[in-house]
Amino acid sequence: MKSFFKRFRASHAEGFKFVYVNQDGSVRELSPNEQVYLSQEFHPADGARPFVKSSYRSLDGWGSMSGFLPRKKVPSDVRIDPVNGLYDSLVVEDPMSDFLEDCRAAGDITRIDADGSIQSTPNPEISAQERFERIRRSTLERQEKRERLGKPSETDATRAAEHTIPETKPAPENKGPSQVNPKG
């Protein structure tokens, strides 16, 4: 019986030891940057350590299925998709922008000082529960946008074309003041 399960999961055996589970339950390979991140050693109390799910169906603190998962814990009937080859260049992780976006979503009173420090006071017009819910929605929307960038549904070439600046021809060299014929 054991060999049956090994054979059944054989398609999940190859690749990096972790995969990423999206909010919709789909699973994808990790990008090179994500593999480097997950290869680091983290102290158990490090708040910046990655969220690694204990099972495919486990949820994070926001109530989302999203997160890194050991490859061996992917159910055998769930396909592991490739990651968009441009994912690392499309996703910019900026915790400060994320924080400010969440403050705006909650309606917090936020001030950025000249030295770059940020002062934020919770919105006094809403309950703590409503504030949490607004920040949760903001976080999940941002997470979903990032997850769409990782999906291989569009070709990498199509996405590359969407994110490149078209070539422009240089302007003709100006050789002095233009001569305008006043008589037309």
Summary of the structure (lengths in Angstrom):
residues: 184
radius of gyration: 24.0
end to end distance: 92.4
largest distance: 95.8
contacts: 397
relative contact order: 0.14
helix: 37%
strand: 11%
